[in-house]
């Protein structure tokens, strides 16, 4: 019982600590551009204490660089709306069919590509 309580305490501490990570505000990188949803967009960057990397794929890791036409500081939530990439399809693993490719920009390590003929914003 004491071991269970200790493990629960550690898990609670780690969860609370994970929510304390800090990132600076997003800044637009001058002179750089990218393509988001088939259109020219801006490159945004910030510094984070828990950045996503090749060895940190946790959904709670912080993206420190992204491509979007809007300032990520003004996103309504963690991710932007899904945008259809015109004329681009991808294989939907649920249907094994080629369907519309959707993209979004996220401030956390979440899914940013979706393959579906259904609008994921709905």
C-alpha positions in Angstrom: 0.0 0.0 0.0 2.9 2.4 0.8 4.5 1.6 -2.5 1.2 2.4 -4.3 0.9 5.7 -2.5 4.5 6.6 -3.4 3.9 5.8 -7.0 0.7 7.9 -7.1 2.6 10.8 -5.4 5.4 10.6 -8.0 2.9 10.5 -10.9 1.0 13.4 -9.5 4.2 15.4 -9.0 5.4 14.6 -12.6 2.0 15.6 -14.0 2.0 18.9 -12.1 5.6 19.5 -13.1 4.9 18.8 -16.8 2.3 21.6 -16.9 4.9 24.1 -15.6 7.1 24.3 -18.7 7.5 27.7 -20.2 7.8 29.0 -23.7 8.5 32.5 -25.0 5.9 34.3 -27.2 6.0 33.3 -30.9 7.9 35.7 -33.2 7.8 35.9 -37.0 11.1 35.0 -38.6 11.8 37.8 -41.0 13.1 36.8 -44.5 11.7 33.3 -44.1 8.6 31.8 -45.6 7.0 28.3 -45.9 4.0 26.6 -47.5 1.0 25.8 -45.4 -2.1 24.4 -47.0 -0.7 25.0 -50.4 -0.2 28.7 -49.8 2.7 30.9 -48.8 2.9 31.4 -45.0 5.2 32.7 -42.3 7.7 30.8 -40.2 7.2 31.4 -36.4 9.7 30.5 -33.7 9.9 30.5 -29.9 12.1 29.0 -27.2 10.7 26.3 -24.9 11.9 24.4 -21.9 10.3 21.2 -23.2 10.8 21.3 -27.0 9.6 18.5 -29.2 12.6 16.7 -30.8 13.6 13.4 -32.4 13.7 11.8 -28.9 10.8 13.7 -27.4 7.5 12.8 -29.2 5.3 13.3 -26.2 1.9 15.0 -27.2 2.7 17.5 -24.4 6.0 18.6 -25.8 6.2 22.1 -27.1 6.6 22.9 -30.8 9.3 25.6 -31.1 9.0 26.3 -34.8 5.9 26.2 -37.1 4.5 27.4 -40.4 1.3 29.3 -40.5 -0.2 32.5 -42.0 -1.6 33.6 -38.6 0.2 34.5 -35.4 0.1 31.3 -33.2 -0.2 33.6 -30.1 -3.7 34.3 -31.4 -4.8 30.7 -32.1 -8.2 30.0 -30.4 -6.8 26.7 -29.0 -3.6 24.7 -29.1 -4.0 24.1 -32.8 -5.1 26.0 -35.8 -8.2 25.0 -37.8 -7.7 22.1 -40.3 -7.0 23.3 -43.9 -7.5 21.2 -47.0 -4.5 21.0 -49.2 -6.0 21.6 -52.7 -5.3 18.8 -55.1 -3.4 16.7 -52.6 -4.6 13.3 -51.3 -3.2 10.7 -48.9 -4.1 7.2 -47.8 -6.7 7.0 -45.1 -5.6 4.1 -42.8 -9.2 3.5 -41.7 -10.6 3.1 -45.2 -7.5 2.2 -47.3 -8.7 4.8 -49.8 -7.0 7.9 -51.1 -8.8 10.8 -49.6 -8.4 14.6 -49.1 -5.2 15.7 -47.2 -5.8 18.1 -44.3 -3.1 20.0 -42.3 -3.0 22.2 -39.2 -0.4 23.9 -37.1 -0.1 22.9 -33.4 1.8 24.4 -30.5 2.1 20.9 -28.9 3.3 17.6 -30.4 -0.1 16.6 -31.7 -1.3 15.2 -35.1 -0.9 17.8 -37.9 -1.8 15.7 -40.9 -5.2 14.0 -41.5 -6.5 12.0 -44.5 -10.3 12.1 -44.9 -13.0 13.2 -47.3 -14.8 14.5 -44.2 -14.0 17.9 -42.9 -12.1 17.3 -39.5 -13.3 20.7 -38.3 -16.9 19.5 -38.1 
